[in-house]
Amino acid sequence: MPSVIVVGGGVAGLTAAHELVERGFEVHVFDTRTSWGGKARSQPVAGTGPQGRRDLPGEHGFRFYPRFYRHVIDMMQRTPAAPGAAAPTVEQHLKATTESAIALIDEDTWYRFSRRKLDKPYDVLEALELFFQKLDFDEADISLHGLKILQFLSSSEARRFGQYERMSWWDFAQGDLYSPKFQRQLRAVPRTMVAMDPRRGSARTIGAISMQLILDFAQSGVNNDRTMGGPTSQMWLDPWLAHLRGLGVQLHAGVRCTGLDVAGGRITSVRFANGESRAADHYVLAVPLEAAHALITPELAALDPALARLRAADVEQLVSWMVGIQFFLYEDVPLVRGHTFYPDSPWALTSISQPQFWRELGLFRRVFGDGQVGGLLSIDVSDWNTPGTFVPKRARDCTPEEIKTEVWGQLKAALNGLGPDEQVLTDELLHSFHLDADLDYGGGLPPRNSSGLLVHPPGSWDVRPEAASAIPNLCLAGDYVRTHTDLASMEGACEAGRRAVNAILERTQSQSRRAPIWPLEEPAWLEPWKRLDAALYQRGRPHLFELLGLRTAVQASDVLRRFAALTGLTEVDDWLDQLRVSRMVDALLERLGID
């Protein structure tokens, strides 16, 4: 039986252990922390749950499971909710969110949005137009941004990797051409959704994930966005760990890896801070980017050019912060049944009221805390480098108490109306708060954050390694590894863990089935347009919209008319489907009067 040591007990490491042990491998998992799950783990507030109640449930941040999270959901569907039970599975602990909202600080206004199924390219433009008109944006801004969204959707993979990977989302979207009001929206939305700065993140990555979120929202039904029906460890990780132990995985908590020993071009053992060394046939390094960077020695880098590139990279330029804070309230404030985005909040906040999704656990105050807490708002803080309004400092320069004061102030400014009868949040509601335990203030300000997130700056794909390293018995698993998901998330980590497992199966010539991996999906009706763009890109031509004249916001309406003239012809989809690509491009260029 081949043996594998997995270093790292987050979602990537536990996924690798799950897939390997099911295929007959002896698996040992080591993690620095005494609790499992990495950034996904719950962080109970110690000592807050007397008389048999659970401690108040802190988290790294709220949990968000959009439709395109296929790898994580598959893992949940294979994990019994109780040891030895065939059903139900952990996946049934997910709860659908049926609403979403935007709350604006400057306008004291909430907006709710309905979903609409998109079937044709022009539907995308109409749906975005309705969305932005509701937020009272200028028509020129709406037209230009809608076309840039549709341009990305209809761009080929070759253009996305060859061109958009080399530029920021801001530059792709032509951010400097918008009004100041729309520029603020353009800056904020990627931060609140995926913790990425549009000026820093590559157009390819932010574009791909933004398209998934837009398409998720546009689908009919209520299951496009889900949240967990209770604290993450209780509802998912604890049953997962019990299942892994039952399958034979050996879990070693509170053991920090200090190095990998190399001899003869292979890994020979792993060293730990307690002085022990352990050896196995294969090794999976499933630690966060910063930890992996620190473990790549010159000896390892000499064996793998990809590891050498990663070792030479400036990790500080690759990561950012997305950190959670929970407000425990005396009474529940449900807000909307889903996530609320605050695009004009200085710290790029997103929130969800959680007890409404935890009803199956019982009345919140009877289950958690000291009996006084009836509500819980969980907030993600995604911008740590912009000064606040109520505490005029960057979040990273604030104490926990100052962070609480600023976030609470921003929430009240966005949610409370002008009159005394419109006060959704009051100071009297606030019982206490919890800030992500991965922020370490032991060394003073700024704190050390052990849970940084990859932000995918332009060109970073070249720095990121594949799961299978050039070292024949070392694989990498983490959300920085190259994946279809391409996002610092539990989904990206889960896919990376599967890729590491498949590499080990190949190297051991195993006859076991490979762990399934799914690409991101976009609507099939876009394929003809992508084939068209692939041919244009191969010839060195710009995207169709740029051929039509898209250069400024003023020109967007003209491009819309010309595009509508093309897409309005009932023959156009048949034309794209039936003609060979080379003839199609020639015909299009001739039709547009372009040599």
Wavefront OBJ file of the C-alpha trace (Angstrom):
o trace
v 0.000 0.000 0.000
v 1.685 3.279 -1.080
v 1.972 5.873 1.676
v 1.351 9.610 1.374
v 2.090 12.453 3.776
v -0.143 15.484 3.328
v 1.205 18.670 4.897
v -1.732 20.997 5.537
v -5.199 20.262 6.895
v -7.297 22.820 5.048
v -9.781 22.030 2.300
v -6.993 21.171 -0.185
v -5.252 18.750 2.177
v -8.438 17.085 3.409
v -9.652 16.694 -0.173
v -6.390 14.987 -1.153
v -6.631 12.697 1.876
v -10.244 11.797 1.072
v -9.552 10.925 -2.553
v -6.365 8.998 -1.741
v -7.705 6.898 1.114
v -10.688 5.868 -1.006
v -8.184 4.498 -3.525
v -6.281 2.395 -1.030
v -3.425 4.703 -0.027
v -2.080 5.015 3.508
v -2.564 8.695 4.320
v -1.194 10.861 7.128
v -2.221 14.533 7.363
v -0.274 17.053 9.444
v -1.395 20.580 10.303
v 0.073 23.397 12.362
v -3.252 24.244 13.967
v -5.030 22.147 16.558
v -8.305 22.581 14.658
v -8.923 21.375 11.120
v -10.192 23.077 7.994
v -7.788 25.987 7.486
v -9.584 29.191 6.500
v -12.867 27.244 6.276
v -12.868 26.250 9.965
v -15.166 27.771 12.565
v -13.657 29.788 15.410
v -15.890 29.377 18.499
v -15.506 32.244 20.963
v -14.118 30.373 23.968
v -16.057 30.561 27.226
v -19.198 32.175 25.809
v -21.502 29.137 25.959
v -22.385 28.267 29.561
v -25.076 25.837 30.765
v -24.630 23.356 27.931
v -24.918 25.872 25.109
v -22.353 26.055 22.322
v -19.852 28.905 22.283
v -20.794 31.830 20.060
v -19.883 30.871 16.464
v -17.021 32.910 15.027
v -15.677 32.265 11.520
v -12.888 33.421 9.200
v -15.760 34.876 7.150
v -19.241 33.969 6.025
v -19.717 30.971 3.743
v -20.708 31.429 0.123
v -21.380 28.479 -2.230
v -22.315 29.695 -5.722
v -23.521 27.388 -8.482
v -20.092 26.911 -10.028
v -18.678 25.347 -6.823
v -18.900 21.796 -8.181
v -15.835 20.205 -6.541
v -16.701 21.225 -2.981
v -20.351 20.246 -3.409
v -19.339 16.851 -4.804
v -17.169 16.292 -1.727
v -20.078 17.197 0.533
v -22.356 14.813 -1.326
v -19.903 11.995 -0.532
v -19.643 12.840 3.181
v -22.233 11.411 5.596
v -23.762 13.958 7.938
v -23.356 11.409 10.745
v -20.678 8.680 11.073
v -21.658 5.481 9.310
v -24.886 6.894 7.898
v -25.702 6.449 4.222
v -27.911 9.557 4.232
v -28.313 12.420 4.673
v -25.054 13.876 3.471
v -23.359 17.116 4.426
v -24.561 18.731 1.184
v -28.062 18.783 2.637
v -26.870 21.250 5.269
v -26.588 23.938 2.581
v -29.412 26.458 2.452
v -30.461 28.380 -0.642
v -30.408 32.147 -0.522
v -33.403 33.524 -2.375
v -32.535 37.223 -2.338
v -29.583 39.559 -2.644
v -29.339 43.269 -2.048
v -27.145 46.299 -2.486
v -27.058 48.916 0.284
v -25.535 52.310 -0.478
v -24.096 54.475 2.276
v -24.401 57.697 0.304
v -28.070 57.191 -0.564
v -29.496 55.428 2.527
v -31.133 53.043 0.063
v -31.500 49.309 -0.463
v -31.992 47.605 -3.804
v -33.153 44.029 -4.384
v -32.716 42.224 -7.660
v -34.610 39.448 -9.375
v -33.092 36.806 -11.639
v -33.611 36.470 -15.328
v -32.566 33.649 -17.600
v -30.221 34.687 -20.424
v -30.392 32.879 -23.755
v -28.848 35.233 -26.322
v -26.026 37.775 -26.364
v -28.343 40.768 -26.433
v -30.145 39.441 -23.331
v -26.939 40.062 -21.363
v -26.948 43.708 -22.362
v -30.615 44.162 -21.473
v -30.233 42.480 -18.069
v -27.197 44.570 -17.153
v -28.928 47.715 -18.353
v -31.903 47.056 -16.051
v -29.560 46.320 -13.143
v -27.529 49.510 -13.507
v -30.516 51.710 -14.342
v -32.011 50.724 -11.004
v -28.838 52.078 -9.399
v -29.283 55.300 -11.402
v -26.082 55.147 -13.432
v -25.438 57.167 -16.567
v -26.536 55.488 -19.807
v -23.095 55.894 -21.389
v -21.521 54.078 -18.420
v -24.131 51.329 -18.631
v -23.626 50.847 -22.364
v -19.852 50.687 -22.189
v -19.722 48.345 -19.208
v -22.415 46.077 -20.619
v -20.462 45.728 -23.828
v -17.231 44.987 -21.945
v -19.028 42.210 -20.041
v -20.349 40.777 -23.286
v -16.925 41.184 -24.898
v -15.360 39.036 -22.222
v -18.089 36.402 -22.473
v -17.588 36.147 -26.239
v -13.769 36.120 -26.079
v -11.838 32.943 -26.811
v -9.617 31.159 -24.320
v -6.620 32.039 -26.495
v -7.361 35.748 -26.149
v -8.093 35.461 -22.448
v -4.732 33.837 -21.736
v -2.720 35.651 -24.379
v -4.111 39.167 -23.903
v -6.385 39.529 -20.881
v -4.022 37.691 -18.501
v -1.474 40.449 -19.191
v -3.754 43.355 -18.262
v -5.778 44.410 -15.234
v -9.571 44.206 -15.102
v -9.615 47.993 -14.771
v -7.724 48.437 -18.032
v -9.834 45.839 -19.832
v -13.055 47.494 -18.654
v -11.626 50.914 -19.633
v -12.203 52.145 -16.101
v -10.784 55.633 -16.681
v -13.586 56.405 -19.164
v -16.463 56.100 -16.670
v -18.033 58.731 -14.458
v -16.640 58.961 -10.879
v -19.822 57.343 -9.545
v -19.496 54.323 -11.815
v -15.743 54.083 -11.217
v -16.500 53.610 -7.527
v -18.839 50.737 -8.394
v -16.259 49.196 -10.715
v -13.621 49.313 -7.987
v -15.880 47.949 -5.269
v -17.718 44.997 -6.801
v -14.701 42.709 -7.414
v -13.536 43.436 -3.868
v -16.816 42.517 -2.232
v -17.281 39.364 -4.314
v -13.790 37.916 -4.685
v -11.528 40.215 -2.612
v -9.624 41.412 -5.654
v -8.640 44.929 -6.604
v -9.642 45.563 -10.248
v -6.485 47.630 -10.654
v -4.339 44.750 -9.375
v -6.174 41.607 -10.525
v -5.797 40.231 -14.021
v -8.661 40.757 -16.456
v -8.688 37.039 -17.232
v -9.237 35.923 -13.628
v -11.584 38.657 -12.428
v -13.466 38.429 -15.710
v -13.925 34.650 -15.571
v -15.205 34.639 -11.984
v -17.333 37.750 -12.462
v -18.960 36.070 -15.452
v -19.770 33.037 -13.320
v -21.393 35.224 -10.676
v -23.336 37.214 -13.263
v -24.527 34.032 -14.961
v -25.397 32.485 -11.588
v -27.555 35.473 -10.722
v -29.213 35.359 -14.123
v -30.302 31.732 -13.874
v -33.856 30.981 -12.869
v -34.453 29.148 -9.613
v -33.135 29.740 -6.084
v -30.129 27.422 -5.803
v -27.520 29.553 -7.534
v -26.171 30.878 -4.221
v -26.141 28.890 -0.997
v -24.890 29.326 2.532
v -24.230 26.873 5.346
v -27.087 25.996 7.670
v -24.949 26.377 10.781
v -21.329 26.870 11.870
v -19.032 25.436 9.195
v -17.120 23.057 11.440
v -20.274 21.689 13.037
v -22.177 21.248 9.769
v -19.387 20.181 7.407
v -15.849 19.818 8.731
v -16.538 17.724 11.840
v -18.595 15.128 9.892
v -15.906 15.154 7.181
v -13.142 14.508 9.712
v -15.154 11.704 11.322
v -15.658 10.154 7.888
v -11.959 10.422 7.034
v -10.962 8.804 10.316
v -13.438 6.015 9.627
v -11.815 5.465 6.236
v -8.395 5.190 7.879
v -6.844 8.644 7.451
v -4.373 9.421 10.251
v -4.751 13.050 11.402
v -1.922 14.771 13.310
v -2.884 18.214 14.659
v -0.649 20.892 16.164
v 2.475 19.765 14.279
v 4.281 22.423 12.224
v 6.296 21.415 9.176
v 9.738 23.084 9.093
v 11.224 21.561 5.953
v 11.381 18.913 3.244
v 14.525 16.802 2.962
v 15.872 16.051 -0.526
v 18.228 13.367 -1.797
v 18.660 11.808 -5.207
v 16.204 14.198 -6.814
v 13.336 13.105 -4.524
v 11.767 14.059 -1.221
v 13.040 11.693 1.461
v 11.259 12.988 4.563
v 9.388 15.828 6.212
v 10.788 17.625 9.247
v 8.599 19.043 12.032
v 9.113 21.633 14.742
v 8.957 18.984 17.483
v 12.159 17.430 16.111
v 10.488 14.480 14.391
v 10.948 13.406 10.775
v 8.473 11.288 8.822
v 8.954 9.506 5.518
v 6.458 8.302 2.889
v 6.360 7.256 -0.749
v 4.679 10.487 -1.850
v 4.149 13.965 -0.408
v 1.451 16.592 -0.911
v 2.292 20.140 0.142
v -1.154 21.593 0.870
v -0.285 24.745 2.796
v -1.157 28.398 1.972
v 0.922 30.326 -0.535
v 3.049 32.154 2.033
v 3.836 28.912 3.881
v 4.668 27.087 0.642
v 6.937 29.948 -0.412
v 8.830 29.703 2.884
v 9.336 25.930 2.471
v 10.788 26.123 -1.052
v 14.518 25.842 -0.426
v 17.260 26.322 -3.032
v 17.538 22.520 -3.174
v 13.866 22.175 -4.096
v 14.002 25.069 -6.547
v 16.973 23.482 -8.313
v 14.832 20.423 -9.085
v 11.821 22.259 -10.538
v 11.784 25.493 -12.584
v 8.180 26.138 -11.496
v 9.202 26.030 -7.835
v 12.145 28.282 -8.661
v 9.777 30.840 -10.207
v 7.493 30.685 -7.192
v 10.443 31.045 -4.813
v 11.629 34.131 -6.699
v 8.180 35.763 -6.662
v 7.301 38.639 -4.343
v 4.546 37.032 -2.299
v 3.452 40.383 -0.870
v 2.451 41.440 -4.391
v 0.454 38.256 -4.938
v -1.799 38.305 -1.873
v -4.400 40.520 -0.238
v -6.715 40.271 2.758
v -10.360 39.276 3.071
v -11.127 38.936 6.765
v -14.362 38.289 8.602
v -15.948 39.930 11.622
v -19.146 38.748 13.326
v -21.516 40.979 15.286
v -23.582 39.163 17.912
v -26.893 40.937 18.491
v -29.426 40.812 21.308
v -32.212 40.444 18.725
v -32.157 38.984 15.226
v -32.025 41.392 12.274
v -32.673 39.200 9.204
v -32.168 41.964 6.564
v -32.620 40.020 3.288
v -32.586 36.271 2.753
v -29.142 36.316 1.220
v -26.060 38.464 0.922
v -26.008 42.253 1.055
v -23.265 44.132 -0.804
v -22.078 47.612 0.195
v -20.253 48.837 -2.939
v -19.567 52.355 -1.647
v -18.328 51.279 1.785
v -14.679 52.306 2.247
v -13.731 48.826 3.410
v -15.730 46.925 0.726
v -18.136 45.137 3.058
v -20.443 42.212 2.375
v -22.819 40.826 4.996
v -25.314 38.080 5.688
v -27.689 37.557 8.595
v -27.109 33.922 9.509
v -29.663 32.707 12.111
v -32.465 32.749 9.498
v -30.612 29.897 7.762
v -29.893 27.991 10.991
v -33.487 27.277 12.068
v -32.977 23.511 12.050
v -30.496 23.882 14.919
v -33.143 25.499 17.117
v -33.671 29.007 18.472
v -30.291 30.746 18.265
v -30.236 32.062 21.852
v -31.058 28.592 23.187
v -28.245 26.937 21.239
v -25.402 29.477 21.354
v -23.890 31.829 23.896
v -25.240 32.809 27.294
v -28.891 33.050 26.265
v -28.819 36.769 25.514
v -27.714 36.647 21.875
v -30.526 36.294 19.347
v -28.898 37.471 16.131
v -25.667 37.260 14.157
v -24.423 39.436 11.305
v -21.377 37.988 9.561
v -19.351 40.486 7.529
v -16.400 40.171 5.173
v -13.972 43.105 5.125
v -12.236 43.113 1.741
v -10.356 46.416 1.602
v -7.667 46.796 4.263
v -5.787 49.661 2.629
v -8.377 52.479 2.398
v -8.957 54.851 5.347
v -12.283 54.435 7.104
v -14.944 57.069 7.689
v -15.519 56.819 11.440
v -11.970 55.742 12.260
v -9.893 57.538 9.604
v -7.250 54.845 9.295
v -6.635 51.821 7.112
v -8.093 48.630 8.541
v -4.631 47.056 8.799
v -3.575 49.985 11.024
v -6.529 49.591 13.400
v -6.923 47.693 16.643
v -9.713 45.089 16.815
v -11.866 47.570 18.721
v -11.293 50.226 16.044
v -12.159 47.737 13.302
v -15.388 46.939 15.134
v -16.222 50.637 15.445
v -15.588 51.390 11.766
v -17.425 48.347 10.349
v -20.398 48.875 12.648
v -20.487 52.539 11.609
v -20.415 51.686 7.907
v -23.239 49.172 8.338
v -25.413 51.657 10.203
v -24.737 54.355 7.598
v -25.871 52.020 4.800
v -28.821 50.307 6.485
v -30.401 53.025 8.611
v -32.771 55.521 7.029
v -33.025 59.196 7.898
v -35.949 58.944 10.318
v -36.120 57.397 13.813
v -38.495 54.708 12.536
v -35.946 53.530 9.956
v -33.152 52.491 12.321
v -32.325 48.898 11.363
v -29.188 48.749 13.517
v -28.771 50.523 16.837
v -25.946 50.433 19.340
v -28.311 48.911 21.883
v -28.576 45.814 19.676
v -24.862 45.022 19.814
v -23.886 42.366 22.347
v -20.286 41.631 21.261
v -18.127 40.895 18.247
v -15.555 38.384 16.978
v -12.665 39.192 14.629
v -10.961 36.477 12.590
v -8.473 34.651 14.812
v -5.990 34.447 11.930
v -5.149 38.100 12.605
v -2.261 38.037 15.078
v -1.778 41.267 17.044
v 0.974 39.790 19.217
v 3.598 41.891 17.455
v 1.532 45.078 17.516
v 0.218 46.939 14.468
v -0.170 46.049 11.697
v -1.249 42.519 12.625
v 0.141 39.432 10.941
v -2.466 37.706 8.771
v -1.902 33.976 8.297
v -4.816 33.715 5.839
v -3.862 35.942 2.928
v -5.604 35.391 -0.412
v -4.042 35.232 -3.863
v -5.233 38.253 -5.872
v -4.031 37.154 -9.325
v -2.102 40.201 -10.570
v -1.496 40.388 -14.340
v 0.969 37.739 -15.451
v 0.729 35.746 -12.196
v -0.440 32.620 -14.047
v 3.169 32.256 -15.218
v 4.354 32.165 -11.599
v 1.822 29.664 -10.333
v 2.760 25.965 -10.410
v 0.852 22.932 -11.596
v -0.213 20.412 -8.951
v 2.332 17.885 -10.233
v 5.816 19.222 -9.549
v 8.887 18.102 -11.483
v 10.020 16.283 -8.330
v 8.646 12.773 -8.898
v 7.157 12.272 -5.429
v 6.023 15.822 -4.577
v 2.674 17.390 -5.483
v 1.236 20.765 -4.567
v -2.317 21.506 -3.442
v -3.629 24.927 -2.543
v -5.714 27.703 -4.026
v -2.585 29.186 -5.651
v -2.081 26.081 -7.828
v -3.226 26.321 -11.450
v -6.842 25.196 -11.681
v -9.959 25.760 -13.756
v -11.492 27.496 -10.735
v -8.582 29.962 -10.678
v -9.793 31.665 -7.513
v -8.509 31.813 -3.945
v -11.432 29.888 -2.479
v -12.394 26.550 -0.984
v -13.476 25.494 -4.477
v -10.038 26.289 -5.900
v -8.399 24.436 -3.009
v -10.647 21.401 -3.501
v -9.876 21.227 -7.215
v -6.142 21.570 -6.515
v -6.319 18.684 -4.028
v -7.915 16.506 -6.696
v -5.266 17.459 -9.223
v -2.543 16.412 -6.773
v -4.274 13.072 -6.263
v -4.553 12.443 -10.008
v -0.836 13.151 -10.405
v -0.042 10.562 -7.733
v -2.343 8.054 -9.430
v -0.480 8.599 -12.701
v 2.921 8.269 -11.052
v 1.982 5.050 -9.277
v 0.311 3.687 -12.444
v -2.810 3.144 -10.391
v -5.813 1.544 -12.054
v -8.175 3.507 -9.797
v -10.524 6.002 -11.401
v -9.262 9.544 -11.443
v -10.770 12.204 -9.215
v -13.288 14.153 -11.331
v -12.387 17.712 -12.305
v -14.823 20.116 -13.918
v -14.083 23.251 -15.938
v -16.045 26.452 -15.443
v -19.093 26.457 -17.687
v -20.411 29.277 -19.814
v -23.583 29.160 -21.955
v -23.373 27.025 -25.072
v -24.820 29.821 -27.203
v -21.532 31.696 -26.729
v -19.458 29.026 -28.460
v -19.903 30.255 -32.045
v -18.894 33.750 -30.950
v -15.831 32.370 -29.157
v -14.823 30.458 -32.286
v -15.146 33.678 -34.231
v -12.930 35.467 -31.729
v -10.368 32.663 -31.745
v -9.995 33.093 -35.485
v -9.712 36.853 -35.143
v -7.098 36.505 -32.413
v -5.098 33.992 -34.459
v -4.962 36.566 -37.275
v -3.808 39.267 -34.892
v -7.153 41.060 -35.031
v -8.919 42.675 -32.043
v -12.235 41.478 -30.651
v -15.364 42.006 -32.766
v -16.538 44.919 -30.609
v -13.276 46.737 -31.156
v -13.623 46.069 -34.878
v -17.046 47.661 -34.621
v -15.471 50.756 -33.105
v -15.644 50.311 -29.317
v -13.051 52.695 -27.932
v -14.878 55.112 -25.623
v -18.113 55.407 -23.684
v -19.436 57.792 -26.299
v -18.962 55.172 -29.007
v -20.648 52.423 -26.984
v -24.165 53.340 -28.099
v -23.063 53.264 -31.733
v -21.488 49.861 -31.231
v -24.700 48.709 -29.570
v -26.674 49.689 -32.663
v -24.248 47.965 -35.005
v -24.158 44.858 -32.818
v -27.944 44.843 -32.590
v -28.091 45.036 -36.370
v -25.937 41.924 -36.565
v -27.561 39.942 -33.760
v -31.014 41.092 -34.752
v -30.738 39.146 -37.989
v -32.286 35.749 -37.452
v -29.651 34.266 -39.726
v -26.665 35.328 -37.642
v -26.504 32.364 -35.251
v -26.985 29.942 -38.151
v -24.342 31.897 -40.051
v -21.878 31.454 -37.196
v -22.775 27.805 -36.681
v -22.701 26.628 -40.274
v -19.864 28.503 -41.972
v -16.331 27.335 -41.505
v -14.378 29.680 -39.251
v -12.034 30.960 -41.966
v -14.934 31.770 -44.322
v -16.860 33.253 -41.416
v -14.063 35.677 -40.542
v -13.526 36.654 -44.159
v -17.229 37.307 -44.570
v -17.419 39.322 -41.360
v -14.404 41.491 -42.186
v -15.773 42.089 -45.680
v -19.182 42.948 -44.255
v -17.595 45.493 -41.895
v -15.477 46.956 -44.660
v -12.178 45.932 -43.008
v -9.180 44.699 -44.967
l 1 2 3 4 5 6 7 8 9 10 11 12 13 14 15 16 17 18 19 20 21 22 23 24 25 26 27 28 29 30 31 32 33 34 35 36 37 38 39 40 41 42 43 44 45 46 47 48 49 50 51 52 53 54 55 56 57 58 59 60 61 62 63 64 65 66 67 68 69 70 71 72 73 74 75 76 77 78 79 80 81 82 83 84 85 86 87 88 89 90 91 92 93 94 95 96 97 98 99 100 101 102 103 104 105 106 107 108 109 110 111 112 113 114 115 116 117 118 119 120 121 122 123 124 125 126 127 128 129 130 131 132 133 134 135 136 137 138 139 140 141 142 143 144 145 146 147 148 149 150 151 152 153 154 155 156 157 158 159 160 161 162 163 164 165 166 167 168 169 170 171 172 173 174 175 176 177 178 179 180 181 182 183 184 185 186 187 188 189 190 191 192 193 194 195 196 197 198 199 200 201 202 203 204 205 206 207 208 209 210 211 212 213 214 215 216 217 218 219 220 221 222 223 224 225 226 227 228 229 230 231 232 233 234 235 236 237 238 239 240 241 242 243 244 245 246 247 248 249 250 251 252 253 254 255 256 257 258 259 260 261 262 263 264 265 266 267 268 269 270 271 272 273 274 275 276 277 278 279 280 281 282 283 284 285 286 287 288 289 290 291 292 293 294 295 296 297 298 299 300 301 302 303 304 305 306 307 308 309 310 311 312 313 314 315 316 317 318 319 320 321 322 323 324 325 326 327 328 329 330 331 332 333 334 335 336 337 338 339 340 341 342 343 344 345 346 347 348 349 350 351 352 353 354 355 356 357 358 359 360 361 362 363 364 365 366 367 368 369 370 371 372 373 374 375 376 377 378 379 380 381 382 383 384 385 386 387 388 389 390 391 392 393 394 395 396 397 398 399 400 401 402 403 404 405 406 407 408 409 410 411 412 413 414 415 416 417 418 419 420 421 422 423 424 425 426 427 428 429 430 431 432 433 434 435 436 437 438 439 440 441 442 443 444 445 446 447 448 449 450 451 452 453 454 455 456 457 458 459 460 461 462 463 464 465 466 467 468 469 470 471 472 473 474 475 476 477 478 479 480 481 482 483 484 485 486 487 488 489 490 491 492 493 494 495 496 497 498 499 500 501 502 503 504 505 506 507 508 509 510 511 512 513 514 515 516 517 518 519 520 521 522 523 524 525 526 527 528 529 530 531 532 533 534 535 536 537 538 539 540 541 542 543 544 545 546 547 548 549 550 551 552 553 554 555 556 557 558 559 560 561 562 563 564 565 566 567 568 569 570 571 572 573 574 575 576 577 578 579 580 581 582 583 584 585 586 587 588 589 590 591 592 593 594 595
